[in-house]
Amino acid sequence: MESAQDRKPCGASRTIMTQLVFPQDTNHHGTMFGGKLMEYIDKTAAIAGMRHARKPVVTASSDSMDFLKPIRLGEVIQLEAFVTRTFRSSMEIYVKVDSEQPYTGERQTTVTAFLTGVALGEDGRPAPIPEVYPETEEERWLHESAEDRHAQRQERRRRRSGK
């Protein structure tokens, strides 16, 4: 990790993307394609990771992607991502997707996801990143619970690699 003065608040990486759901974004049910939404989630997480690390960031894992409610044609979606916890070169990035019915203003959370990003140095290898610290209640909860999610990811990776 870098020195204490290089610590950054979670909010410094906060990234927001807003999109209108068009017919080409939907399936035959009139709801948004999950894969299209996953593309937006990955992009938003990558931007949040780059804002934190100020280096290129690649996605190492995507887990706990929970599709809670369908997103319908004509709705507005807002993706919000920020870094919740950092390790040596990796970071956990939380992404929340809300949908909005633009004529009524009704909003609901439709998807939540956790991704792991890894910062890369000029040599293309994992590079150290600053620590992150929470400021809001939501950030504190996500920051404190990230250690358990990180341990689960490490164990899953160990099991899958056979080591």
C-alpha positions as CSV (number, residue, x, y, z in Angstrom):
1,M,0.0,0.0,0.0
2,E,1.0,3.6,-0.4
3,S,1.5,6.1,2.4
4,A,-1.3,7.2,4.7
5,Q,-1.6,10.6,2.9
6,D,-2.4,8.7,-0.3
7,R,-5.6,7.2,1.2
8,K,-8.7,8.2,-0.6
9,P,-12.4,8.3,0.4
10,C,-14.8,5.9,-1.3
11,G,-16.6,8.9,-2.7
12,A,-13.5,9.9,-4.8
13,S,-14.2,6.9,-7.1
14,R,-17.9,7.4,-7.3
15,T,-19.1,7.1,-10.9
16,I,-22.6,7.5,-12.2
17,M,-23.9,6.5,-15.6
18,T,-27.5,7.2,-16.8
19,Q,-29.1,5.5,-19.8
20,L,-32.5,5.3,-21.4
21,V,-33.6,1.8,-22.2
22,F,-34.4,1.5,-26.0
23,P,-36.0,-1.3,-27.9
24,Q,-32.6,-2.7,-29.1
25,D,-31.6,-3.0,-25.4
26,T,-34.6,-5.4,-24.6
27,N,-35.5,-9.0,-25.1
28,H,-38.9,-10.5,-26.3
29,H,-40.3,-9.9,-22.8
30,G,-39.8,-6.1,-23.2
31,T,-37.2,-6.2,-20.4
32,M,-33.6,-5.2,-20.6
33,F,-31.0,-7.8,-21.7
34,G,-29.0,-8.9,-18.7
35,G,-25.8,-9.0,-20.9
36,K,-26.3,-5.4,-21.9
37,L,-26.7,-4.4,-18.3
38,M,-23.6,-6.4,-17.4
39,E,-21.6,-4.4,-20.0
40,Y,-22.7,-1.2,-18.4
41,I,-21.9,-2.5,-14.9
42,D,-18.4,-3.6,-16.0
43,K,-17.7,-0.2,-17.7
44,T,-19.0,1.8,-14.6
45,A,-16.9,-0.4,-12.3
46,A,-13.8,0.1,-14.5
47,I,-14.2,3.9,-14.4
48,A,-14.6,3.9,-10.6
49,G,-11.5,1.7,-10.3
50,M,-9.4,3.9,-12.6
51,R,-10.5,7.0,-10.6
52,H,-9.3,5.4,-7.5
53,A,-6.0,3.9,-8.7
54,R,-5.3,6.5,-11.4
55,K,-4.0,3.5,-13.4
56,P,-5.4,1.1,-15.9
57,V,-7.8,-1.4,-14.2
58,V,-9.0,-4.8,-15.4
59,T,-11.9,-6.9,-14.1
60,A,-10.6,-9.9,-12.2
61,S,-14.0,-11.2,-11.0
62,S,-17.7,-10.4,-11.0
63,D,-19.7,-11.9,-8.3
64,S,-22.9,-11.4,-6.3
65,M,-24.6,-9.9,-9.3
66,D,-28.2,-10.0,-8.2
67,F,-31.0,-9.1,-10.6
68,L,-33.7,-8.0,-8.2
69,K,-36.4,-6.6,-10.5
70,P,-36.8,-6.4,-14.3
71,I,-35.9,-3.2,-16.1
72,R,-38.5,-2.3,-18.8
73,L,-38.4,-0.6,-22.1
74,G,-38.5,3.2,-21.8
75,E,-37.2,3.3,-18.2
76,V,-34.2,5.3,-17.2
77,I,-31.4,3.4,-15.5
78,Q,-28.8,4.9,-13.2
79,L,-25.7,2.9,-12.4
80,E,-23.6,4.0,-9.4
81,A,-20.2,2.5,-8.7
82,F,-17.5,3.1,-6.1
83,V,-14.5,1.4,-4.5
84,T,-15.5,-0.2,-1.2
85,R,-12.2,-1.8,-0.1
86,T,-8.6,-2.1,-1.4
87,F,-6.0,-4.7,-1.0
88,R,-2.5,-4.6,-2.4
89,S,-3.3,-4.2,-6.1
90,S,-7.0,-5.2,-6.2
91,M,-10.1,-3.5,-5.1
92,E,-13.7,-4.4,-4.5
93,I,-16.1,-2.2,-6.5
94,Y,-19.8,-2.0,-5.7
95,V,-22.3,-1.2,-8.4
96,K,-26.0,-0.4,-7.8
97,V,-28.5,-0.1,-10.6
98,D,-31.7,1.9,-10.1
99,S,-34.5,2.1,-12.6
100,E,-36.8,5.0,-12.9
101,Q,-40.2,5.3,-14.6
102,P,-39.6,8.8,-16.2
103,Y,-43.3,9.9,-16.2
104,T,-44.0,9.1,-12.6
105,G,-40.5,9.4,-11.1
106,E,-40.9,6.1,-9.3
107,R,-37.5,4.6,-8.6
108,Q,-36.4,1.1,-7.5
109,T,-33.1,-0.7,-7.1
110,T,-33.0,-3.4,-9.8
111,V,-29.5,-4.8,-9.6
112,T,-26.6,-4.9,-7.2
113,A,-23.1,-6.3,-8.0
114,F,-19.6,-6.6,-6.6
115,L,-16.7,-6.7,-9.0
116,T,-12.9,-7.1,-8.3
117,G,-10.7,-4.8,-10.3
118,V,-6.9,-5.0,-10.5
119,A,-4.7,-2.0,-11.2
120,L,-1.9,-2.5,-13.7
121,G,1.4,-0.7,-13.8
122,E,3.3,0.4,-16.9
123,D,4.7,-3.1,-17.3
124,G,1.2,-4.6,-17.4
125,R,1.5,-6.3,-14.0
126,P,-0.5,-5.7,-10.9
127,A,0.5,-2.5,-9.2
128,P,0.0,-1.1,-5.7
129,I,-3.0,1.2,-5.1
130,P,-3.9,3.6,-2.3
131,E,-6.1,2.5,0.6
132,V,-9.7,3.6,0.6
133,Y,-11.7,4.7,3.6
134,P,-15.5,5.1,4.0
135,E,-17.3,8.3,4.9
136,T,-21.1,7.5,4.7
137,E,-23.1,4.8,6.6
138,E,-23.5,2.8,3.4
139,E,-19.8,3.0,2.6
140,R,-18.9,1.9,6.2
141,W,-21.1,-1.1,6.0
142,L,-19.8,-2.2,2.6
143,H,-16.2,-1.5,3.7
144,E,-16.5,-3.5,6.9
145,S,-18.2,-6.5,5.2
146,A,-15.7,-6.5,2.3
147,E,-13.1,-8.6,4.1
148,D,-15.5,-11.6,4.3
149,R,-16.4,-11.3,0.6
150,H,-12.7,-11.0,-0.3
151,A,-12.0,-14.2,1.7
152,Q,-14.8,-16.0,-0.1
153,R,-13.4,-14.9,-3.5
154,Q,-9.9,-16.1,-2.5
155,E,-11.3,-19.5,-1.3
156,R,-13.3,-19.9,-4.5
157,R,-10.3,-19.1,-6.6
158,R,-8.1,-21.5,-4.7
159,R,-10.7,-24.3,-5.1
160,R,-11.1,-23.7,-8.8
161,S,-7.4,-23.6,-9.5
162,G,-6.9,-26.9,-7.6
163,K,-4.3,-25.4,-5.2
